[in-house]
Amino acid sequence: MDQFAAPNGDGYPVVGPEVGELVEVATRFTGSWSRGFVVADVEQQAYRLRRLSDGQLLPIAFAAHELRADPRRRDAPRVGAA
């Protein structure tokens, strides 16, 4: 499973998901991975996600190390973020 790079602090661009890409999120309480999200926006190494089930934008931003590629992304078309 592809996990995105965490910010490295050296001023180099961080490799991460693009807007419209399906991702899984590490839950902050259990550390398990939750699927069903799409990247809605990228703001200076912070990722805003939209829940696929109801289209709602999550109220918090996530770092690259909290995201990984959803394995279904290879088979699914890119999802619009709007």
C-alpha positions as CSV (number, residue, x, y, z in Angstrom):
1,M,0.0,0.0,0.0
2,D,1.4,3.4,-0.9
3,Q,1.7,5.7,2.0
4,F,2.5,9.3,1.2
5,A,5.7,11.0,2.5
6,A,5.6,13.1,5.6
7,P,7.0,16.6,5.6
8,N,10.8,16.4,5.9
9,G,11.5,20.0,7.1
10,D,14.3,20.5,4.5
11,G,12.3,22.8,2.3
12,Y,11.8,20.2,-0.4
13,P,8.2,19.7,-1.7
14,V,6.4,16.9,-0.1
15,V,5.1,14.1,-2.3
16,G,1.4,13.5,-1.6
17,P,-2.0,12.9,-3.1
18,E,-3.5,15.2,-5.6
19,V,-7.0,16.8,-5.6
20,G,-9.5,14.2,-6.6
21,E,-7.5,11.2,-5.5
22,L,-9.1,8.5,-3.3
23,V,-7.3,8.1,0.0
24,E,-7.5,6.2,3.3
25,V,-7.0,8.1,6.6
26,A,-5.2,7.0,9.8
27,T,-7.7,7.4,12.6
28,R,-6.2,9.4,15.4
29,F,-7.6,7.3,18.2
30,T,-6.9,3.7,17.1
31,G,-4.3,4.1,14.3
32,S,-6.4,2.0,12.0
33,W,-7.1,3.0,8.4
34,S,-10.5,4.3,7.3
35,R,-11.4,4.5,3.6
36,G,-14.0,6.5,1.8
37,F,-12.4,9.9,1.4
38,V,-11.2,12.0,-1.5
39,V,-8.7,14.9,-1.5
40,A,-10.7,18.1,-1.8
41,D,-7.9,20.7,-1.4
42,V,-4.2,20.9,-0.7
43,E,-3.0,23.8,1.5
44,Q,0.8,24.0,2.3
45,Q,1.3,20.4,3.2
46,A,-2.2,20.0,4.7
47,Y,-4.8,18.0,3.0
48,R,-8.6,18.8,3.2
49,L,-10.7,15.7,2.7
50,R,-14.3,15.1,1.6
51,R,-16.2,12.1,2.8
52,L,-17.6,10.1,-0.2
53,S,-20.6,8.8,1.7
54,D,-22.3,12.2,2.0
55,G,-20.0,14.7,0.3
56,Q,-19.2,16.6,3.5
57,L,-15.9,18.4,3.9
58,L,-14.1,17.2,7.1
59,P,-13.6,20.0,9.6
60,I,-9.9,19.3,10.1
61,A,-6.8,19.1,7.8
62,F,-4.5,16.1,7.6
63,A,-0.8,15.7,7.1
64,A,0.7,13.5,4.4
65,H,1.8,10.9,6.9
66,E,-1.8,10.4,8.0
67,L,-2.9,9.5,4.5
68,R,-2.3,6.6,2.2
69,A,-3.6,5.7,-1.3
70,D,-6.9,3.9,-1.4
71,P,-6.2,0.6,-3.2
72,R,-9.4,1.1,-5.2
73,R,-7.9,4.2,-6.8
74,R,-6.2,2.2,-9.5
75,D,-9.6,0.9,-10.7
76,A,-11.7,4.0,-10.1
77,P,-11.9,7.2,-12.1
78,R,-10.6,10.3,-10.4
79,V,-13.4,11.8,-8.3
80,G,-14.2,15.5,-8.7
81,A,-13.5,17.6,-5.6
82,A,-16.2,20.2,-6.1
